[in-house]
Amino acid sequence: MRPTFICETISGGNFENIAFRFNSRWELETEQPVPDYIRKQLISAYKIYENQNKLD
């Protein structure tokens, strides 16, 4: 399974089922280009997700 995300922006931009991964330098790579502000939010959300999994 590959991680994907769905995002809809206030301005009406839609990003659906965009695959992503972190490379060995912990840089985000996405299957399609996305704006930097979405990339930053995705990184933050993924860090929260990982921290929650450590607590379980």
Secondary structure, 3 states (H helix, E strand, C coil): CCCEEEEECCCCCEEEEEEEEECCCCCEEECCCCCHHHHHHHHHHHHHHHHHHHHC
